Amino acid sequence: MSDQDPSPILHVDDDWKAQAQAEKAKLAEKEKAAKQQAAASGPSDTAAPTQRTPGQIPPADFTTLVSSIATQALFSMGAMPDPQTGQRYTNLDIARHHIDSLSVVEEKTKGNLTDEETKMLASTLYELRQSYVQIANASRSPATGGPSQ
């Protein structure tokens, strides 16, 4: 820096507003063209999920199926309370049944799922199995009041 003039030099770009509006118009045209192309090609399996309002029924798709079964397994493992009573209960036999059901889905759909669906199912099963083992081991522990080995 020079010792003679310590103040910064300001450069005012007068046409920034026009440039911003031009860019905004270009983006709007691209978005409009993309929407028209999507409408012309019909519905897509890879479309982004739509926002649902409370009480609205979720779409009947693979993700909803896996989530529904996983929720029942978690419910049976006491991970969430009964919505009517507010009480948690644990029934490991039912939880295992739901986990085994997801394993059947995994086996029967092998090779027919997208990479994203395959990863989602595998990670869901992994998490459920880990939770099941932890809860089963805790229920057998004398410290938790379960039967000793």
N, C-alpha and C positions, 0 to 999 in steps of 0.2 A: 504494500500500500504506500501511497505517497504521503509525505508529511505536510505537503502544501494544502491539500483540500480533503479534510477528513469526512465530509458529508458524502453519502452514497449517491450514485447517479440513478435517477428514476427514469424509466422508459415507459411511457403510457401507450398502450395498444388500444386505439380508438375503435377498431372494428371487431373486438372480441365478442361482442353481443351478436353481431351478424354471423360470425363463424359458429358460435354456439347454436344459434337457431338453425343454421344450415345443417350442422351435424345432427341435431334433433330431428329435423325433417327426413334426413337420410335413414336414420334408425327407424323412424316411424314407417317409412316406405318398405324397408327390409322386413319389419315385423308384419306388416300388412300382406306382403308377398308370401311370407312363410305361412301365415294363417290361411291364405287362399290355397296354397299348395297342399297344406294338411287337410283342408276341407275337401279338396278334389281327390285326394288319395284315400279318403274314408277313415274310419276309426283305426287306431293303431294299438297293438298290444303293449307298446313301450311308452304310451302316453303317460304324462305325469299324473299322479293321483289327484283327484279333485278334492276340494275342501268339503267336508260334510258338516252338517249341523247336528247338534245333539239330538239323539233319538232316531236319526236317519239310518237306515239299514246299510251296512257296508256292501261293497260290490262282491259278487260271488266269484272270487278269483283264488289263485293258488296261495297268495300271501295271506288272505283272510282265512282260508282253511287251516293253514299251519298255525296262524296266530290263535285261532279259536281252540284248537286242540292243545296248544301250548298253555293257553290261559287256564284250561280245565286241569291240566297237570299241575300248574303252579297253585291253583286253588286247592287241589287235593293235598298238596304238600304244606298247606298252611301259609303260603306266601302272601295271601290276601284274604281279608275277612269276607264272610258271607254278607252280601249286600242287604239282606233282610234282617239278620240278627246282629250283625256287627261282630260276630264271633269267628275266630279262626278254628279250623279243625284240620286234622291230619289223617289221611287214609292212604298209606303208602301203596297198598294194593291197587287202588284206583289210579293213583299217580303213575305207577308203573305201567298200568294198562294204557294210559294215554301216551306215555313215552313210547311204548311198544307199537302203538297205532301209528305214530309218526315214523317209526322205523319201517313199518310196512309201506307207508306212503313213499319213503325214500327208496326202498328196494323196487317197488312197482313202477316208479317214475324214472328210474335210472336211464339216462340217455335221452329223455324227453323234456328236460327242463332247460331253461336258459342258465347261463353261468351264474347270474345274479340269484335266481331261484335256488339253484343247487347250493350256493354258498349260504344263503339265508336258512335253508333247511338244515344244513350241516351244523351251522353255528347254533341254531336253536336247539337241536338235539344235544349238542355238546354241553350247552349251558344247563339244560334240563337234567341231563345225566349227572353233571357235577353237583347240582343242587340236591338231587335225589340221594346221592351217596352221602353228602354231608348231613342231610336230615336223618337218613337211616342210621348212620353212625352215631349221631347225637341222641337218637331215641333209644339206642342200646346202651348208652353210657350211664354208669351208676350215678354220675354227678347230676344228670338231668332227671333222675327219678325213673329212668328206664330200667329194664331188666339187665342184670350183670351177666357177663359171658362166662 
